[in-house]
Amino acid sequence: DSPIMDSADVLANYTSCNGFCDYEKEVYGDHSLSYQSSLDVSGGNDNTQYFVSGLVQHDNGIMHGTGYNKQGLRLNLTQTAGSKLKIQVNANLLHTLTQRGISNNDNNNITPYFVFAETPSFFDFRPTNGVYPANPFTTSNPLQTINYLKTPEDVFRQIGSVNAVYTLFDTDRQNLKATLDAGVDHYAYTSNIFSPPFLQYEPSYNLPGTATNLAAGETTAPVAFTLADSYNAHAFTATTSIGARRGYDAFSSVNTVTQNLLTGQQNVDRGSAVSVFENRTVVRTLALFAQEEVLLLDQRLLLTGGILGQRSTSNQDVNKLFYYPKAAASYRFPKLGPFDEFKLRAAYGETGNEPLYNQKYTSLLGVTNSGQNGVTINGTLADPTLHPEREKEIEGGVDFGLFSSR
Protein backbone atom coordinates (compact mmCIF):
# COMPACT_ATOMS: atom_id res chain seq x y z
CA ASP A 1 0.00 0.00 0.00
CA SER A 2 1.16 3.54 -0.75
CA PRO A 3 1.71 5.75 2.31
CA ILE A 4 -0.86 8.41 3.25
CA MET A 5 1.83 11.07 2.87
CA ASP A 6 5.21 10.75 1.18
CA SER A 7 8.38 12.04 2.82
CA ALA A 8 8.26 15.35 0.91
CA ASP A 9 4.75 16.10 2.15
CA VAL A 10 5.72 15.20 5.71
CA LEU A 11 8.77 17.47 5.57
CA ALA A 12 6.79 20.37 4.07
CA ASN A 13 4.12 20.16 6.80
CA TYR A 14 6.70 19.70 9.54
CA THR A 15 8.59 22.80 8.36
CA SER A 16 5.50 25.02 7.94
CA CYS A 17 4.62 24.88 11.63
CA ASN A 18 8.09 24.20 13.08
CA GLY A 19 7.35 20.60 13.90
CA PHE A 20 4.21 21.21 15.95
CA CYS A 21 0.91 22.77 14.94
CA ASP A 22 -1.11 24.01 17.92
CA TYR A 23 -4.56 22.82 16.84
CA GLU A 24 -6.25 23.89 20.07
CA LYS A 25 -5.02 27.46 19.74
CA GLU A 26 -6.21 27.64 16.13
CA VAL A 27 -9.68 26.28 16.93
CA TYR A 28 -10.30 27.28 20.57
CA GLY A 29 -8.29 30.47 20.81
CA ASP A 30 -11.05 33.08 20.50
CA HIS A 31 -10.64 35.60 23.34
CA SER A 32 -13.26 38.11 22.16
CA LEU A 33 -15.10 40.11 24.78
CA SER A 34 -18.27 38.90 26.51
CA TYR A 35 -20.59 41.51 28.00
CA GLN A 36 -23.96 42.08 29.66
CA SER A 37 -25.88 45.35 29.94
CA SER A 38 -29.14 45.85 31.84
CA LEU A 39 -31.46 48.69 32.80
CA ASP A 40 -34.13 48.49 35.54
CA VAL A 41 -36.86 51.00 36.35
CA SER A 42 -39.29 50.57 39.25
CA GLY A 43 -41.73 52.69 41.20
CA GLY A 44 -45.35 53.22 42.10
CA ASN A 45 -47.63 54.17 44.98
CA ASP A 46 -49.85 52.43 47.51
CA ASN A 47 -52.18 51.08 44.79
CA THR A 48 -49.83 50.58 41.85
CA GLN A 49 -46.31 49.16 41.71
CA TYR A 50 -44.33 48.50 38.54
CA PHE A 51 -40.98 47.08 37.48
CA VAL A 52 -39.51 47.25 33.97
CA SER A 53 -36.14 45.85 32.92
CA GLY A 54 -34.19 45.34 29.71
CA LEU A 55 -31.18 43.11 29.03
CA VAL A 56 -28.60 42.77 26.25
CA GLN A 57 -26.07 39.97 26.63
CA HIS A 58 -23.29 38.40 24.56
CA ASP A 59 -21.34 35.34 25.64
CA ASN A 60 -18.42 34.62 23.36
CA GLY A 61 -17.43 31.03 22.68
CA ILE A 62 -13.78 30.04 22.87
CA MET A 63 -14.25 28.13 19.59
CA HIS A 64 -14.08 30.55 16.68
CA GLY A 65 -17.49 31.24 15.19
CA THR A 66 -19.46 30.27 18.31
CA GLY A 67 -21.32 32.30 20.92
CA TYR A 68 -24.63 33.20 22.53
CA ASN A 69 -26.64 36.40 22.20
CA LYS A 70 -29.67 37.36 24.26
CA GLN A 71 -32.05 40.29 24.44
CA GLY A 72 -34.84 40.48 26.99
CA LEU A 73 -37.63 42.80 28.14
CA ARG A 74 -39.56 42.22 31.37
CA LEU A 75 -42.59 43.93 32.95
CA ASN A 76 -44.16 43.33 36.37
CA LEU A 77 -47.25 45.27 37.43
CA THR A 78 -49.26 45.05 40.65
CA GLN A 79 -52.57 46.90 40.93
CA THR A 80 -54.87 47.09 43.95
CA ALA A 81 -58.49 48.05 43.33
CA GLY A 82 -60.16 49.01 46.58
CA SER A 83 -59.76 46.69 49.55
CA LYS A 84 -60.93 43.48 47.85
CA LEU A 85 -59.17 43.04 44.49
CA LYS A 86 -55.46 42.67 43.80
CA ILE A 87 -54.08 41.94 40.32
CA GLN A 88 -50.54 41.04 39.34
CA VAL A 89 -49.41 40.96 35.71
CA ASN A 90 -46.03 39.63 34.56
CA ALA A 91 -44.68 39.67 31.00
CA ASN A 92 -41.33 38.56 29.63
CA LEU A 93 -40.10 38.75 26.03
CA LEU A 94 -36.86 36.97 25.13
CA HIS A 95 -34.79 36.51 21.99
CA THR A 96 -31.71 34.29 21.81
CA LEU A 97 -29.34 33.39 19.02
CA THR A 98 -26.96 30.50 19.65
CA GLN A 99 -24.02 29.59 17.44
CA ARG A 100 -23.07 26.17 18.77
CA GLY A 101 -20.57 25.10 16.16
CA ILE A 102 -19.71 21.42 16.15
CA SER A 103 -18.55 19.93 19.43
CA ASN A 104 -19.93 16.40 19.84
CA ASN A 105 -22.39 13.81 18.57
CA ASP A 106 -21.97 14.80 14.93
CA ASN A 107 -22.14 11.21 13.59
CA ASN A 108 -19.47 12.05 11.01
CA ASN A 109 -16.34 12.18 13.19
CA ILE A 110 -15.74 15.85 12.37
CA THR A 111 -15.72 17.25 15.92
CA PRO A 112 -12.31 18.96 16.25
CA TYR A 113 -11.16 16.90 19.23
CA PHE A 114 -11.96 13.70 17.35
CA VAL A 115 -9.91 14.94 14.43
CA PHE A 116 -7.01 16.02 16.66
CA ALA A 117 -6.67 12.51 18.07
CA GLU A 118 -6.31 10.97 14.60
CA THR A 119 -4.01 13.53 13.00
CA PRO A 120 -0.23 13.81 13.61
CA SER A 121 0.72 17.08 15.28
CA PHE A 122 2.98 18.11 12.39
CA PHE A 123 0.14 18.33 9.87
CA ASP A 124 -0.72 21.93 8.94
CA PHE A 125 -4.47 22.59 8.58
CA ARG A 126 -4.04 26.23 7.56
CA PRO A 127 -5.13 27.30 4.06
CA THR A 128 -2.76 28.15 1.24
CA ASN A 129 -4.04 30.85 -1.14
CA GLY A 130 -7.49 30.38 0.37
CA VAL A 131 -7.53 26.60 -0.16
CA TYR A 132 -7.69 24.31 2.87
CA PRO A 133 -5.65 21.11 2.56
CA ALA A 134 -7.54 17.82 2.78
CA ASN A 135 -6.71 15.83 5.90
CA PRO A 136 -5.34 12.47 4.69
CA PHE A 137 -5.65 10.87 8.15
CA THR A 138 -9.38 11.28 8.77
CA THR A 139 -12.56 12.83 7.39
CA SER A 140 -12.17 16.57 7.86
CA ASN A 141 -10.04 19.67 8.21
CA PRO A 142 -11.35 21.33 11.43
CA LEU A 143 -10.28 24.85 10.36
CA GLN A 144 -12.26 24.47 7.16
CA THR A 145 -15.21 22.99 9.06
CA ILE A 146 -15.53 25.78 11.66
CA ASN A 147 -15.06 28.44 8.98
CA TYR A 148 -17.85 27.23 6.70
CA LEU A 149 -20.20 25.00 8.73
CA LYS A 150 -23.12 27.04 10.13
CA THR A 151 -25.46 25.87 12.92
CA PRO A 152 -27.50 28.87 14.19
CA GLU A 153 -30.40 28.37 16.59
CA ASP A 154 -32.86 31.27 16.91
CA VAL A 155 -35.55 31.45 19.61
CA PHE A 156 -38.27 34.00 20.34
CA ARG A 157 -40.17 33.37 23.58
CA GLN A 158 -43.06 35.21 25.22
CA ILE A 159 -44.07 34.39 28.79
CA GLY A 160 -46.99 36.06 30.53
CA SER A 161 -49.14 35.50 33.58
CA VAL A 162 -52.02 37.10 35.44
CA ASN A 163 -52.89 36.51 39.10
CA ALA A 164 -56.09 38.03 40.47
CA VAL A 165 -57.23 37.63 44.07
CA TYR A 166 -60.68 38.81 45.18
CA THR A 167 -61.62 38.78 48.87
CA LEU A 168 -65.30 37.87 49.07
CA PHE A 169 -65.48 38.59 52.80
CA ASP A 170 -63.03 39.04 55.64
CA THR A 171 -63.75 38.97 59.39
CA ASP A 172 -61.69 38.47 62.50
CA ARG A 173 -62.20 34.72 62.33
CA GLN A 174 -62.86 33.91 58.70
CA ASN A 175 -62.06 35.01 55.16
CA LEU A 176 -62.98 33.68 51.75
CA LYS A 177 -60.84 34.42 48.71
CA ALA A 178 -61.23 33.63 45.03
CA THR A 179 -58.06 33.35 42.97
CA LEU A 180 -57.66 33.28 39.20
CA ASP A 181 -54.30 32.27 37.69
CA ALA A 182 -53.78 32.36 33.93
CA GLY A 183 -50.60 32.11 31.92
CA VAL A 184 -49.20 31.68 28.47
CA ASP A 185 -45.79 30.47 27.37
CA HIS A 186 -45.07 30.55 23.64
CA TYR A 187 -41.81 30.02 21.82
CA ALA A 188 -40.83 29.99 18.16
CA TYR A 189 -37.66 28.01 17.43
CA THR A 190 -35.66 27.99 14.21
CA SER A 191 -32.57 25.87 13.68
CA ASN A 192 -30.52 25.75 10.49
CA ILE A 193 -27.54 23.70 9.42
CA PHE A 194 -25.56 24.59 6.32
CA SER A 195 -22.70 22.33 5.27
CA PRO A 196 -21.32 23.36 1.84
CA PRO A 197 -20.62 20.63 -0.73
CA PHE A 198 -16.91 21.48 -0.88
CA LEU A 199 -16.23 20.53 2.76
CA GLN A 200 -13.93 17.50 2.90
CA TYR A 201 -16.42 15.07 4.45
CA GLU A 202 -19.43 15.96 2.26
CA PRO A 203 -18.54 13.93 -0.90
CA SER A 204 -18.54 10.74 1.19
CA TYR A 205 -22.37 10.94 1.21
CA ASN A 206 -22.52 10.77 -2.62
CA LEU A 207 -24.92 13.73 -2.17
CA PRO A 208 -22.50 16.53 -1.18
CA GLY A 209 -23.89 19.67 0.40
CA THR A 210 -26.44 19.66 3.24
CA ALA A 211 -28.96 22.27 4.38
CA THR A 212 -31.69 21.94 7.00
CA ASN A 213 -34.48 24.22 8.15
CA LEU A 214 -36.21 23.22 11.40
CA ALA A 215 -39.07 25.46 12.49
CA ALA A 216 -40.91 24.59 15.69
CA GLY A 217 -43.33 26.31 18.01
CA GLU A 218 -45.12 25.47 21.24
CA THR A 219 -47.84 27.22 23.21
CA THR A 220 -48.75 26.33 26.79
CA ALA A 221 -51.74 28.13 28.31
CA PRO A 222 -53.01 26.96 31.73
CA VAL A 223 -55.91 28.55 33.62
CA ALA A 224 -56.78 27.80 37.25
CA PHE A 225 -59.54 29.00 39.58
CA THR A 226 -59.46 28.44 43.35
CA LEU A 227 -61.78 29.21 46.26
CA ALA A 228 -60.06 29.16 49.67
CA ASP A 229 -61.78 29.57 53.01
CA SER A 230 -59.76 30.14 56.19
CA TYR A 231 -61.44 29.79 59.59
CA ASN A 232 -59.62 30.57 62.83
CA ALA A 233 -61.29 29.52 66.08
CA HIS A 234 -59.81 29.31 69.56
CA ALA A 235 -59.50 25.52 69.41
CA PHE A 236 -58.46 25.04 65.80
CA THR A 237 -57.64 26.60 62.44
CA ALA A 238 -59.07 25.18 59.21
CA THR A 239 -58.32 26.00 55.58
CA THR A 240 -60.59 24.60 52.85
CA SER A 241 -59.69 24.86 49.17
CA ILE A 242 -61.52 23.78 46.02
CA GLY A 243 -60.72 24.58 42.43
CA ALA A 244 -60.31 23.64 38.81
CA ARG A 245 -57.46 23.84 36.35
CA ARG A 246 -57.57 23.75 32.57
CA GLY A 247 -54.38 22.92 30.65
CA TYR A 248 -53.57 23.40 26.97
CA ASP A 249 -50.36 22.47 25.15
CA ALA A 250 -49.93 22.70 21.38
CA PHE A 251 -46.69 21.80 19.61
CA SER A 252 -45.72 21.72 15.94
CA SER A 253 -42.48 21.30 14.03
CA VAL A 254 -41.40 20.94 10.41
CA ASN A 255 -37.86 19.88 9.55
CA THR A 256 -36.75 20.07 5.90
CA VAL A 257 -33.46 18.33 5.11
CA THR A 258 -31.82 18.81 1.72
CA GLN A 259 -28.73 17.14 0.23
CA ASN A 260 -26.81 17.50 -3.01
CA LEU A 261 -26.86 21.28 -2.90
CA LEU A 262 -25.80 23.48 -5.76
CA THR A 263 -22.48 25.16 -4.96
CA GLY A 264 -23.02 28.56 -3.37
CA GLN A 265 -26.67 27.87 -2.51
CA GLN A 266 -28.01 27.59 1.04
CA ASN A 267 -31.77 27.36 0.44
CA VAL A 268 -33.39 23.99 1.15
CA ASP A 269 -35.04 24.04 -2.29
CA ARG A 270 -31.67 24.12 -4.08
CA GLY A 271 -30.82 20.44 -3.60
CA SER A 272 -31.89 17.31 -5.46
CA ALA A 273 -32.62 15.12 -2.41
CA VAL A 274 -35.23 16.62 -0.07
CA SER A 275 -36.79 14.99 3.01
CA VAL A 276 -39.50 16.57 5.17
CA PHE A 277 -40.41 15.56 8.73
CA GLU A 278 -43.46 17.02 10.48
CA ASN A 279 -44.88 16.65 13.99
CA ARG A 280 -48.07 18.14 15.45
CA THR A 281 -49.57 17.55 18.89
CA VAL A 282 -52.33 19.12 20.98
CA VAL A 283 -53.01 18.02 24.58
CA ARG A 284 -55.83 19.32 26.80
CA THR A 285 -56.32 18.51 30.47
CA LEU A 286 -58.96 19.28 33.08
CA ALA A 287 -58.31 18.88 36.81
CA LEU A 288 -60.66 19.31 39.77
CA PHE A 289 -59.22 19.43 43.27
CA ALA A 290 -60.21 19.81 46.91
CA GLN A 291 -58.11 20.04 50.08
CA GLU A 292 -58.72 20.41 53.79
CA GLU A 293 -56.05 21.46 56.30
CA VAL A 294 -56.75 21.52 60.05
CA LEU A 295 -54.47 22.67 62.87
CA LEU A 296 -55.53 21.38 66.30
CA LEU A 297 -54.46 20.96 69.93
CA ASP A 298 -52.81 24.31 70.47
CA GLN A 299 -51.19 24.16 67.02
CA ARG A 300 -49.56 20.82 67.75
CA LEU A 301 -51.49 18.50 65.44
CA LEU A 302 -51.67 19.23 61.70
CA LEU A 303 -53.93 17.13 59.47
CA THR A 304 -54.14 17.52 55.71
CA GLY A 305 -56.25 15.63 53.18
CA GLY A 306 -56.96 16.22 49.53
CA ILE A 307 -57.99 14.67 46.24
CA LEU A 308 -57.33 15.50 42.61
CA GLY A 309 -59.44 14.30 39.70
CA GLN A 310 -57.88 14.75 36.27
CA ARG A 311 -58.68 13.85 32.70
CA SER A 312 -56.57 14.28 29.57
CA THR A 313 -56.89 13.95 25.83
CA SER A 314 -53.76 11.76 25.97
CA ASN A 315 -55.83 8.99 27.60
CA GLN A 316 -57.84 6.58 25.51
CA ASP A 317 -61.02 7.63 27.34
CA VAL A 318 -60.78 11.42 27.19
CA ASN A 319 -63.80 11.94 29.48
CA LYS A 320 -62.73 9.69 32.35
CA LEU A 321 -61.48 11.34 35.54
CA PHE A 322 -58.63 9.58 37.35
CA TYR A 323 -58.49 10.34 41.07
CA TYR A 324 -55.33 10.83 43.13
CA PRO A 325 -55.69 11.18 46.93
CA LYS A 326 -53.22 12.53 49.46
CA ALA A 327 -53.05 12.72 53.24
CA ALA A 328 -50.53 13.96 55.79
CA ALA A 329 -50.27 14.31 59.55
CA SER A 330 -47.74 15.70 61.97
CA TYR A 331 -47.60 16.11 65.73
CA ARG A 332 -45.31 18.58 67.49
CA PHE A 333 -44.00 18.24 71.05
CA PRO A 334 -42.83 21.69 72.23
CA LYS A 335 -40.59 20.04 74.83
CA LEU A 336 -39.66 16.36 75.00
CA GLY A 337 -36.75 15.17 77.14
CA PRO A 338 -33.50 16.67 75.82
CA PHE A 339 -35.25 18.07 72.72
CA ASP A 340 -36.30 21.71 72.58
CA GLU A 341 -38.88 20.66 70.00
CA PHE A 342 -39.77 17.28 68.57
CA LYS A 343 -42.10 16.50 65.64
CA LEU A 344 -43.32 13.27 64.07
CA ARG A 345 -44.71 13.41 60.54
CA ALA A 346 -46.05 11.03 57.90
CA ALA A 347 -47.62 11.42 54.47
CA TYR A 348 -49.19 9.40 51.68
CA GLY A 349 -49.90 10.51 48.13
CA GLU A 350 -50.67 9.31 44.63
CA THR A 351 -49.78 10.91 41.30
CA GLY A 352 -50.40 10.07 37.65
CA ASN A 353 -47.94 10.11 34.78
CA GLU A 354 -49.87 10.92 31.61
CA PRO A 355 -49.25 8.86 28.45
CA LEU A 356 -47.28 10.41 25.63
CA TYR A 357 -49.29 12.08 22.91
CA ASN A 358 -49.13 9.42 20.20
CA GLN A 359 -49.44 6.33 22.40
CA LYS A 360 -53.24 6.27 22.11
CA TYR A 361 -53.07 5.97 18.33
CA THR A 362 -52.18 3.10 16.04
CA SER A 363 -49.38 4.69 14.02
CA LEU A 364 -49.30 4.65 10.23
CA LEU A 365 -46.20 4.41 8.06
CA GLY A 366 -45.81 6.13 4.71
CA VAL A 367 -45.39 3.75 1.76
CA THR A 368 -45.22 3.93 -2.02
CA ASN A 369 -47.10 1.36 -4.08
CA SER A 370 -46.88 1.43 -7.88
CA GLY A 371 -45.76 5.04 -7.73
CA GLN A 372 -48.66 6.09 -5.50
CA ASN A 373 -48.27 7.45 -1.98
CA GLY A 374 -50.08 5.63 0.80
CA VAL A 375 -50.01 4.57 4.43
CA THR A 376 -50.01 1.25 6.24
CA ILE A 377 -50.29 0.08 9.87
CA ASN A 378 -46.84 -0.29 11.37
CA GLY A 379 -47.65 -3.57 13.11
CA THR A 380 -48.21 -2.23 16.64
CA LEU A 381 -51.77 -1.58 17.80
CA ALA A 382 -52.66 1.03 20.41
CA ASP A 383 -53.85 -0.14 23.83
CA PRO A 384 -57.64 0.41 24.03
CA THR A 385 -57.35 0.91 27.82
CA LEU A 386 -54.43 3.36 27.77
CA HIS A 387 -54.41 5.41 31.00
CA PRO A 388 -51.95 7.23 33.27
CA GLU A 389 -49.25 5.41 35.19
CA ARG A 390 -50.03 5.63 38.90
CA GLU A 391 -47.32 6.23 41.48
CA LYS A 392 -47.91 5.81 45.21
CA GLU A 393 -45.58 7.17 47.86
CA ILE A 394 -45.41 6.84 51.64
CA GLU A 395 -42.96 8.90 53.62
CA GLY A 396 -42.28 9.67 57.26
CA GLY A 397 -39.82 11.63 59.28
CA VAL A 398 -38.72 13.16 62.53
CA ASP A 399 -37.74 16.78 63.13
CA PHE A 400 -36.13 17.93 66.36
CA GLY A 401 -34.15 20.82 67.81
CA LEU A 402 -31.30 20.75 70.30
CA PHE A 403 -29.20 23.24 72.26
CA SER A 404 -31.82 26.02 72.40
CA SER A 405 -32.83 25.16 68.84
CA ARG A 406 -29.41 26.02 67.54
Disulfide bonds with the S-S distance in Angstrom:
Cys17-Cys21 2.08
